[in-house]
Amino acid sequence: MSERDLKEAFVSHLNGTSLEEVALGSVLAPLCVINRGLILILYHQTKGTLQQSLPWISHFLLDFSVLVVPLILSCTVLSGVLHQVVISLTLIPACVLCFIYSTHNPSTWRRRNTVSTFLDSHIQINHVPFVTSFRVFVNVETAISILAVDFAVFPRRYAKTENYGTGVMDYGVGAFVLANALVCPEARMKSTSGSKVKHVTRQLLSVWPLLLLGVGRVVSMKMTGYHEHVTEYGVHWNFFFTLAVVRVAASVLLAVFPVSYSWVFAFLIGGFYQLALEASQLKAFIFSNSDRGKDFLHANKEGLFSIIGYLAIYMAGVQIGLYVMRQRSRVREWLRVTCSLFLGSLVFYAALWACQTLVEPVSRRLANVPFCLWSIAQSLYFMSCLSVIDMVLLFTKRVSGCHLVPSSWNLCEKQSDSEHKRSETENPCLIQVVSRNQLLFFLLANLMTGLTNSIVDTLNSTRVSSVCILMLYMSINCIVVYVLHLCKITIKFW
């Protein structure tokens, strides 16, 4: 077999992992966020300030070590002891929190920081930190996985499944679609200005970078002979095309029908698609591999028909975005949001269990209803974990007196808008850095993945060299967007 055939076989015919392991892995990113915040708070307590006390390279090394390195290690050399990794990362903030609280006068703490006082405090509504963190970590974990999957150190159970199953990378594509929907113009209620025709036209024009990237990926893969797993999206189709079509289709639907009923269309789209899969030969047609050469439809049936499932996920994401992006000012109100997200995840997990029992298992290749339910349930759970961490950090900042921790909530009474903006500039966080140029980060990760595969024998790399290459690859991706952020450059393609 040629090297290309070996690499294709390496990522084919896989069955995924358990729902529990994917959910457990989702706890890692929130733990990394709170560890990063607590380190800055401890530094503030020691030095008395964070402003202008550390050069940008120190901030970058801290962020990369705390936010990215654990994610790389947990999906490679530490994947077999994931439970121990989570327990260890949980014990660290628990000990730090006990230390912070023990260093304050108990009587003063009880007088100024009662739970009721904290819950009635007002929050600065500059952004919603857990939404930003969710979108960034989906992007970062996707960037890690698309290269790591070509190394033997990456567990095969985490890779994309063939027909049925729940791999970590399977969830990644569903989460990526939902993450885009959370902050789309419709979810932020910014599509009402001007006529609906103009809004749809703007959305049509805005997807040209995705179409260009999709065409570029197809051309480059065909010219270089790069290995490709055709049962993911087909011979000519790829995820960039899916993102573009889903965004335009959703914009058309939401221009015609009320945005507040997007959940209805998510239900109808997913339901009718699943009915078609069960009541016709559509499922057998998609799973068949013997008719690729007939025409464009046969060659790219996975990519074309899975658009329907991804559209359902996107519409559900718009509904979630409408809820979480709503203006709220008090801590108590955001705590209710956290509880609602967690309860919502339980409801969708229950629906997923029913569908897998009565209908069929999760299939990313089909993008069936179980896959849609899993993507939504797991995303709600992930966001609720990030929201809990935001609340813990906010309370710790109030107790400690440190209010200049980037990419987290701030109390109105403790910090002015000008102070907050100065903090974000002088103490940049990798989360806000990636958030500023997310599409560029995703594009760079894809380009670096292709470049790495062309110069490195990924299949025969040792465990140590594989991890080192992944560290170098992610550091380059992060440094590029970090430097752009320091230069106050935002790459917009439209």
C-alpha positions as CSV (number, residue, x, y, z in Angstrom):
1,M,0.0,0.0,0.0
2,S,1.1,3.5,-0.8
3,E,1.6,6.1,2.0
4,R,-1.6,7.8,1.0
5,D,-3.6,4.6,1.2
6,L,-2.1,3.8,4.6
7,K,-3.1,7.2,5.9
8,E,-6.6,6.9,4.6
9,A,-6.9,3.4,6.2
10,F,-5.6,4.9,9.4
11,V,-8.6,7.2,9.8
12,S,-11.2,4.9,8.3
13,H,-13.6,2.2,9.7
14,L,-13.7,3.6,13.3
15,N,-16.4,3.3,15.9
16,G,-15.8,6.2,18.3
17,T,-15.9,6.2,22.1
18,S,-18.6,6.5,24.7
19,L,-20.8,9.5,25.4
20,E,-19.4,9.6,29.0
21,E,-15.8,10.0,27.8
22,V,-16.7,12.8,25.4
23,A,-18.6,14.6,28.3
24,L,-15.7,14.0,30.6
25,G,-13.3,15.5,28.1
26,S,-15.5,18.7,28.0
27,V,-14.6,19.4,31.6
28,L,-11.0,20.0,30.7
29,A,-11.4,23.3,29.0
30,P,-13.4,24.9,31.9
31,L,-10.8,23.6,34.4
32,C,-8.0,25.2,32.3
33,V,-9.9,28.5,32.3
34,I,-10.3,28.6,36.1
35,N,-6.7,27.6,36.6
36,R,-5.6,30.5,34.4
37,G,-7.8,33.0,36.2
38,L,-6.7,31.8,39.7
39,I,-3.0,32.0,38.7
40,L,-3.5,35.7,37.7
41,I,-5.4,36.4,40.9
42,L,-2.6,34.8,43.0
43,Y,-0.1,36.9,41.1
44,H,-2.1,40.0,41.8
45,Q,-2.2,39.2,45.5
46,T,1.5,38.8,45.6
47,K,2.5,41.8,43.5
48,G,-0.4,44.0,44.1
49,T,-1.2,44.6,40.4
50,L,-1.4,43.0,37.0
51,Q,-1.1,46.0,34.8
52,Q,2.2,46.4,32.9
53,S,3.8,43.9,35.2
54,L,4.4,41.2,32.7
55,P,5.6,41.3,29.1
56,W,3.3,39.9,26.4
57,I,5.5,36.9,25.9
58,S,5.0,35.9,29.6
59,H,1.2,36.2,29.1
60,F,1.4,34.1,26.0
61,L,3.5,31.4,27.7
62,L,1.1,31.3,30.6
63,D,-1.9,31.0,28.4
64,F,-0.4,28.4,26.1
65,S,0.8,26.3,29.0
66,V,-2.5,26.4,30.9
67,L,-5.1,26.6,28.2
68,V,-3.6,24.6,25.3
69,V,-1.0,22.2,26.6
70,P,-3.4,20.2,28.8
71,L,-5.8,19.8,25.8
72,I,-2.9,18.4,23.7
73,L,-1.7,16.0,26.3
74,S,-5.2,14.8,27.2
75,C,-5.9,13.7,23.7
76,T,-2.5,12.0,23.2
77,V,-0.2,10.6,25.9
78,L,-2.6,11.2,28.8
79,S,-5.8,9.9,27.0
80,G,-5.7,6.6,28.8
81,V,-5.8,8.3,32.3
82,L,-8.4,11.0,31.5
83,H,-10.1,10.6,34.8
84,Q,-6.9,11.2,36.7
85,V,-6.2,14.3,34.6
86,V,-9.6,15.7,35.4
87,I,-9.3,15.0,39.1
88,S,-5.8,16.6,39.2
89,L,-7.0,19.7,37.4
90,T,-9.9,19.9,39.8
91,L,-7.8,19.7,42.9
92,I,-5.5,22.5,41.8
93,P,-8.3,25.2,41.8
94,A,-9.9,23.8,44.9
95,C,-6.6,24.2,46.8
96,V,-6.1,27.7,45.4
97,L,-9.6,28.8,46.3
98,C,-9.2,27.6,49.8
99,F,-5.9,29.6,50.1
100,I,-7.5,32.8,48.7
101,Y,-10.4,32.7,51.0
102,S,-8.2,31.9,54.0
103,T,-6.1,35.0,53.5
104,H,-9.0,37.4,54.1
105,N,-10.5,38.6,57.3
106,P,-13.5,36.3,58.0
107,S,-15.7,39.1,59.5
108,T,-15.0,41.4,56.6
109,W,-15.6,38.6,54.1
110,R,-19.0,37.7,55.7
111,R,-20.0,41.4,55.8
112,R,-19.1,42.3,52.2
113,N,-19.4,39.0,50.3
114,T,-22.6,37.3,51.5
115,V,-24.2,35.0,48.8
116,S,-27.3,37.2,48.6
117,T,-25.2,40.4,48.1
118,F,-23.2,38.7,45.4
119,L,-26.3,37.4,43.6
120,D,-27.8,40.9,43.5
121,S,-24.6,42.4,42.1
122,H,-24.6,43.9,38.6
123,I,-22.4,42.6,35.9
124,Q,-20.8,44.6,33.1
125,I,-22.5,43.5,29.8
126,N,-19.6,43.9,27.4
127,H,-19.9,40.3,26.2
128,V,-20.9,36.9,27.4
129,P,-17.6,35.2,28.5
130,F,-18.8,31.6,28.4
131,V,-20.1,32.0,24.9
132,T,-16.8,33.4,23.7
133,S,-14.9,30.7,25.5
134,F,-17.2,28.0,24.0
135,R,-16.6,29.2,20.5
136,V,-12.8,29.6,21.0
137,F,-12.3,26.2,22.6
138,V,-14.3,24.5,19.9
139,N,-12.0,26.1,17.4
140,V,-8.8,25.3,19.4
141,E,-9.8,21.7,20.0
142,T,-10.7,21.3,16.3
143,A,-7.3,22.7,15.3
144,I,-5.5,20.2,17.6
145,S,-7.6,17.2,16.4
146,I,-7.2,17.7,12.6
147,L,-3.5,17.2,12.8
148,A,-3.3,14.9,15.9
149,V,-5.6,12.4,14.2
150,D,-2.8,11.6,11.7
151,F,-0.5,10.5,14.5
152,A,-0.6,7.1,16.2
153,V,-0.5,8.8,19.6
154,F,-4.0,10.1,19.0
155,P,-6.5,7.4,20.1
156,R,-8.5,5.9,17.3
157,R,-11.7,6.1,19.4
158,Y,-11.5,9.9,19.3
159,A,-11.4,10.1,15.5
160,K,-14.4,10.5,13.2
161,T,-16.5,7.3,12.9
162,E,-17.3,5.5,9.7
163,N,-21.1,4.9,9.9
164,Y,-22.3,5.0,13.5
165,G,-20.6,6.1,16.7
166,T,-19.6,9.1,18.9
167,G,-16.1,10.1,18.3
168,V,-14.7,13.4,19.8
169,M,-14.1,14.7,16.3
170,D,-17.7,13.8,15.3
171,Y,-18.9,16.1,18.1
172,G,-16.4,18.8,16.9
173,V,-18.2,19.3,13.6
174,G,-21.6,19.6,15.2
175,A,-20.3,22.0,17.8
176,F,-18.6,24.1,15.2
177,V,-21.9,24.6,13.4
178,L,-23.7,25.4,16.6
179,A,-21.0,27.8,17.7
180,N,-21.4,29.8,14.5
181,A,-25.2,30.0,15.1
182,L,-24.9,31.3,18.6
183,V,-23.6,34.7,17.5
184,C,-25.1,35.0,14.0
185,P,-26.9,38.3,13.2
186,E,-30.3,36.7,13.8
187,A,-29.4,35.4,17.3
188,R,-28.1,38.8,18.2
189,M,-31.2,40.5,16.8
190,K,-29.1,42.5,14.3
191,S,-30.9,41.4,11.2
192,T,-33.8,43.7,11.5
193,S,-32.0,46.8,10.1
194,G,-33.0,47.3,6.4
195,S,-35.1,45.0,4.3
196,K,-35.0,41.2,4.6
197,V,-33.8,40.9,1.0
198,K,-30.8,43.1,1.7
199,H,-30.0,40.9,4.8
200,V,-30.1,37.7,2.8
201,T,-28.0,39.3,0.1
202,R,-25.4,40.3,2.7
203,Q,-25.3,36.7,4.0
204,L,-24.9,35.4,0.5
205,L,-21.9,37.8,0.0
206,S,-20.4,37.0,3.4
207,V,-19.9,33.3,2.7
208,W,-17.5,33.8,-0.2
209,P,-14.5,33.2,2.0
210,L,-15.9,29.8,2.9
211,L,-16.6,28.9,-0.7
212,L,-13.1,30.0,-1.7
213,L,-11.6,28.0,1.1
214,G,-13.6,25.0,0.0
215,V,-12.5,25.3,-3.6
216,G,-9.0,25.8,-2.5
217,R,-9.0,22.7,-0.3
218,V,-10.4,20.5,-3.2
219,V,-7.9,21.8,-5.7
220,S,-4.9,21.5,-3.3
221,M,-5.9,18.0,-2.2
222,K,-6.3,16.7,-5.8
223,M,-3.0,18.4,-7.0
224,T,-0.9,17.2,-4.1
225,G,-2.5,13.7,-3.7
226,Y,-3.2,14.4,-0.1
227,H,-5.0,11.6,1.7
228,E,-8.8,12.1,2.1
229,H,-11.5,10.1,3.8
230,V,-14.3,10.3,1.2
231,T,-17.0,8.9,3.5
232,E,-16.8,12.1,5.6
233,Y,-18.3,14.5,3.0
234,G,-17.6,12.9,-0.4
235,V,-15.1,13.2,-3.3
236,H,-15.4,17.0,-4.0
237,W,-17.4,18.2,-1.0
238,N,-15.9,19.4,2.3
239,F,-16.9,21.1,5.6
240,F,-16.3,24.7,4.2
241,F,-19.0,24.1,1.6
242,T,-21.3,22.8,4.3
243,L,-20.8,25.8,6.5
244,A,-21.5,28.2,3.6
245,V,-24.7,26.4,2.5
246,V,-26.1,26.0,6.0
247,R,-25.5,29.7,6.8
248,V,-27.3,30.9,3.6
249,A,-30.1,28.4,4.0
250,A,-30.7,29.5,7.6
251,S,-30.7,33.2,6.7
252,V,-33.3,32.6,4.0
253,L,-35.5,30.7,6.4
254,L,-35.1,33.2,9.2
255,A,-35.9,36.1,6.8
256,V,-39.2,34.5,6.0
257,F,-40.2,33.1,9.3
258,P,-39.9,34.6,12.9
259,V,-36.5,34.0,14.4
260,S,-38.1,33.2,17.8
261,Y,-39.6,30.0,16.2
262,S,-36.2,28.7,14.9
263,W,-36.5,25.8,17.4
264,V,-39.7,24.7,15.5
265,F,-37.9,24.6,12.2
266,A,-35.0,22.7,13.8
267,F,-37.5,20.1,15.0
268,L,-39.3,19.9,11.7
269,I,-36.2,19.8,9.6
270,G,-34.6,17.0,11.7
271,G,-37.8,15.1,12.0
272,F,-38.7,15.0,8.3
273,Y,-35.1,14.1,7.5
274,Q,-35.1,11.2,9.9
275,L,-38.4,10.1,8.5
276,A,-37.0,10.1,5.0
277,L,-34.0,8.0,6.2
278,E,-36.3,5.4,7.8
279,A,-39.1,5.3,5.2
280,S,-37.1,5.3,2.0
281,Q,-33.8,4.0,0.6
282,L,-32.0,7.2,1.4
283,K,-29.9,5.7,4.2
284,A,-28.8,2.8,2.1
285,F,-28.0,5.2,-0.8
286,I,-25.8,7.4,1.5
287,F,-24.0,4.4,3.0
288,S,-23.3,2.8,-0.4
289,N,-19.7,3.1,-1.6
290,S,-20.0,1.4,-5.0
291,D,-21.5,4.2,-7.1
292,R,-19.1,7.1,-6.5
293,G,-18.4,7.6,-10.2
294,K,-21.9,8.1,-11.5
295,D,-22.4,11.8,-11.0
296,F,-21.8,14.7,-8.6
297,L,-24.7,13.6,-6.3
298,H,-23.4,10.1,-6.0
299,A,-19.8,11.3,-5.4
300,N,-20.7,13.7,-2.6
301,K,-23.9,12.2,-1.1
302,E,-22.7,12.3,2.5
303,G,-21.8,16.0,2.3
304,L,-25.0,17.0,0.4
305,F,-27.5,15.2,2.5
306,S,-25.8,15.9,5.9
307,I,-26.5,19.6,5.2
308,I,-30.1,18.9,6.3
309,G,-28.9,17.7,9.8
310,Y,-26.4,20.5,10.2
311,L,-29.2,23.0,9.2
312,A,-31.3,21.6,12.1
313,I,-28.4,22.0,14.5
314,Y,-27.8,25.6,13.2
315,M,-31.5,26.5,13.8
316,A,-31.4,25.1,17.3
317,G,-28.2,27.1,17.9
318,V,-30.0,30.3,16.8
319,Q,-32.6,29.6,19.4
320,I,-30.0,29.0,22.1
321,G,-28.2,32.2,21.0
322,L,-31.4,34.2,21.3
323,Y,-31.7,33.1,24.9
324,V,-28.0,33.4,26.1
325,M,-27.3,36.6,24.3
326,R,-30.3,38.4,25.9
327,Q,-29.4,41.5,28.0
328,R,-29.2,40.7,31.7
329,S,-27.5,42.7,34.4
330,R,-27.5,40.8,37.7
331,V,-25.5,37.7,38.7
332,R,-28.7,36.0,39.8
333,E,-30.1,36.2,36.3
334,W,-27.0,34.6,34.8
335,L,-27.0,31.9,37.4
336,R,-30.5,31.0,36.1
337,V,-29.1,30.8,32.6
338,T,-26.5,28.4,33.8
339,C,-29.1,26.2,35.4
340,S,-31.3,26.4,32.3
341,L,-28.4,25.3,30.1
342,F,-27.6,22.3,32.3
343,L,-31.2,21.2,32.5
344,G,-31.5,21.7,28.8
345,S,-28.6,19.4,28.3
346,L,-30.2,16.7,30.5
347,V,-33.5,17.0,28.4
348,F,-31.6,16.5,25.1
349,Y,-29.5,13.7,26.5
350,A,-32.8,12.0,27.5
351,A,-34.1,12.5,24.0
352,L,-30.9,11.1,22.6
353,W,-31.2,8.0,24.7
354,A,-34.7,7.5,23.5
355,C,-33.7,7.9,19.9
356,Q,-30.8,5.6,20.1
357,T,-33.0,3.0,21.8
358,L,-36.0,3.3,19.5
359,V,-34.6,4.6,16.2
360,E,-30.9,4.3,15.5
361,P,-27.5,5.3,16.9
362,V,-25.6,8.5,16.3
363,S,-24.3,8.9,12.8
364,R,-22.2,11.9,11.8
365,R,-22.1,10.5,8.2
366,L,-25.9,10.8,8.0
367,A,-26.2,13.8,10.4
368,N,-29.3,12.1,11.7
369,V,-31.6,13.2,14.5
370,P,-29.5,11.3,17.2
371,F,-26.4,13.2,16.0
372,C,-28.3,16.5,16.1
373,L,-29.5,15.8,19.6
374,W,-26.1,14.7,20.8
375,S,-24.4,17.9,19.4
376,I,-27.0,20.1,21.1
377,A,-26.9,18.2,24.4
378,Q,-23.1,18.1,24.6
379,S,-22.8,21.8,23.6
380,L,-25.3,22.9,26.3
381,Y,-23.4,20.8,28.9
382,F,-20.1,22.3,27.7
383,M,-21.5,25.9,28.0
384,S,-23.0,25.3,31.4
385,C,-19.6,24.1,32.7
386,L,-17.9,27.2,31.3
387,S,-20.7,29.4,32.8
388,V,-20.2,27.8,36.3
389,I,-16.4,28.5,36.0
390,D,-17.2,32.2,35.1
391,M,-19.4,32.5,38.2
392,V,-16.7,31.0,40.5
393,L,-14.1,33.3,39.0
394,L,-16.3,36.3,39.4
395,F,-16.9,35.5,43.1
396,T,-13.2,34.9,43.6
397,K,-12.4,38.2,42.0
398,R,-14.8,40.0,44.4
399,V,-13.3,38.3,47.4
400,S,-9.7,38.8,46.4
401,G,-10.0,42.4,45.2
402,C,-8.4,41.5,41.8
403,H,-10.7,42.7,39.0
404,L,-8.4,42.7,36.0
405,V,-8.6,39.1,34.8
406,P,-9.3,39.1,31.1
407,S,-12.1,37.1,29.4
408,S,-14.3,36.9,32.5
409,W,-17.2,38.7,34.0
410,N,-16.7,42.0,35.8
411,L,-18.9,43.7,38.5
412,C,-20.1,47.2,37.6
413,E,-19.3,48.5,41.0
414,K,-15.7,47.3,40.9
415,Q,-14.4,48.3,37.5
416,S,-15.3,50.9,35.0
417,D,-15.6,50.3,31.3
418,S,-12.3,52.1,30.6
419,E,-10.5,50.0,33.2
420,H,-11.9,46.8,31.7
421,K,-10.8,47.8,28.2
422,R,-7.3,48.7,29.5
423,S,-7.1,45.3,31.2
424,E,-8.1,43.5,27.9
425,T,-5.4,45.5,26.1
426,E,-2.5,45.3,28.6
427,N,-3.3,41.7,29.7
428,P,-4.4,39.9,26.6
429,C,-5.8,36.4,27.0
430,L,-5.5,33.7,24.3
431,I,-9.3,33.3,24.4
432,Q,-9.9,36.9,23.3
433,V,-7.0,36.7,20.9
434,V,-8.4,33.7,19.0
435,S,-11.9,35.1,19.2
436,R,-10.7,38.2,17.3
437,N,-9.6,36.2,14.3
438,Q,-11.4,32.9,14.5
439,L,-11.7,32.3,10.8
440,L,-8.1,33.1,10.2
441,F,-7.1,30.8,13.0
442,F,-9.1,27.9,11.5
443,L,-7.7,28.6,8.1
444,L,-4.1,28.7,9.4
445,A,-4.7,25.4,11.3
446,N,-5.8,23.7,8.1
447,L,-2.8,25.1,6.1
448,M,-0.4,24.1,8.8
449,T,-2.0,20.6,9.0
450,G,-1.4,20.1,5.2
451,L,2.2,21.4,5.5
452,T,3.0,19.2,8.5
453,N,1.7,16.1,6.7
454,S,3.8,16.9,3.7
455,I,7.1,17.0,5.6
456,V,6.5,14.6,8.5
457,D,5.9,10.9,8.5
458,T,3.1,11.1,10.9
459,L,2.3,7.4,11.0
460,N,5.8,6.3,12.1
461,S,6.4,9.2,14.5
462,T,7.2,8.3,18.1
463,R,4.9,9.4,20.9
464,V,7.4,12.0,22.1
465,S,8.1,13.5,18.7
466,S,4.3,13.5,17.9
467,V,3.5,15.6,21.0
468,C,6.4,17.9,20.3
469,I,5.2,18.5,16.7
470,L,1.7,19.2,17.9
471,M,3.0,21.6,20.5
472,L,5.1,23.5,17.8
473,Y,2.1,23.4,15.4
474,M,-0.3,24.9,18.0
475,S,2.2,27.5,19.2
476,I,2.7,28.8,15.7
477,N,-1.1,29.0,15.1
478,C,-1.5,30.9,18.4
479,I,1.5,33.2,18.0
480,V,0.3,34.4,14.6
481,V,-3.1,35.5,16.0
482,Y,-1.5,36.8,19.2
483,V,0.8,39.1,17.3
484,L,-2.1,40.3,15.2
485,H,-4.1,41.1,18.3
486,L,-1.2,43.1,19.8
487,C,-1.1,45.0,16.6
488,K,-4.8,45.6,16.8
489,I,-5.4,43.8,13.5
490,T,-8.6,42.0,12.7
491,I,-8.6,40.1,9.5
492,K,-12.1,40.4,7.9
493,F,-12.8,38.8,4.5
494,W,-16.0,40.8,4.0
